[in-house]
Amino acid sequence: MAKVEIYSSPWCGYCARAKSLLDRKGVQYTDIDVDADTKRRDEMTARAGGRYTVPQIFIDGRHVGGCDDLFALERAQKLDPMLEGRA
């Protein structure tokens, strides 16, 4: 199973939606609260190529984008292979 990291904020609806999809798939992920630690927000922005909105999602260290990007991968049937480490 791939290592999944999601930078998020507790109040963010898009974050909750992305986590819900991952939860439905039974995926374990590291949830990094950028509101609790501003250094983590700077880290996220650097890793995400300047993107500063949450969520920002990484699968095996590869930036896949935000909530809409995650759902687009799901619709294109590309998410499961990534989560299984096959993509």
C-alpha positions in Angstrom: 0.0 0.0 0.0 1.2 3.5 -0.9 2.2 6.1 1.7 -0.5 8.8 1.6 -0.1 12.2 3.2 -2.8 14.9 3.2 -2.1 18.5 4.4 -5.4 19.8 5.7 -7.3 22.1 8.1 -10.0 20.9 10.5 -12.6 23.4 9.1 -12.0 22.6 5.4 -14.9 20.9 3.6 -12.7 19.8 0.7 -10.3 18.2 3.1 -13.2 16.3 4.7 -14.4 15.2 1.3 -10.9 13.9 0.2 -10.4 12.1 3.5 -13.9 10.6 3.2 -12.9 9.1 -0.2 -9.7 7.7 1.2 -11.6 6.3 4.3 -14.1 4.6 2.0 -11.3 2.9 0.2 -9.7 1.8 3.5 -6.6 3.8 2.9 -4.4 4.8 5.9 -3.0 8.3 5.6 -1.0 10.8 7.5 -3.2 13.9 8.2 -1.0 17.0 8.6 -2.9 19.9 10.2 -1.4 23.1 8.7 -3.5 25.3 11.1 -1.8 23.8 14.2 1.7 24.2 12.8 2.5 27.0 10.4 5.8 25.5 9.5 3.9 22.5 8.1 2.0 25.0 5.8 5.3 26.3 4.5 6.5 22.7 4.0 3.3 21.9 2.1 3.6 25.0 -0.1 7.2 24.1 -1.0 6.3 20.5 -1.7 3.2 21.4 -3.8 5.0 23.7 -6.1 3.6 26.9 -4.6 0.0 25.7 -4.0 -1.1 27.0 -0.7 -4.7 25.9 -0.4 -5.8 22.7 1.4 -6.0 19.9 1.0 -2.7 19.0 -0.8 -2.3 15.3 -1.2 0.8 13.2 -1.8 0.9 9.5 -2.7 4.3 7.9 -2.3 5.8 11.4 -2.2 4.2 12.4 -5.5 2.0 15.5 -5.4 -1.4 14.6 -6.8 -3.1 17.9 -6.0 -6.2 18.8 -4.1 -9.6 17.3 -3.6 -10.8 17.8 -7.1 -7.6 16.2 -8.5 -8.1 13.2 -6.2 -11.6 12.7 -7.4 -10.5 13.1 -11.0 -8.0 10.3 -10.5 -10.8 8.2 -9.1 -13.1 8.9 -12.0 -10.3 8.1 -14.5 -9.7 4.8 -12.6 -6.1 5.9 -11.8 -6.4 6.3 -8.1 -6.5 2.6 -7.1 -3.3 1.7 -9.0 -1.5 4.6 -7.4 -2.7 3.6 -3.9 -1.6 0.0 -4.6 1.9 1.3 -5.7 1.4 0.3 -9.3 1.4 3.7 -10.9 
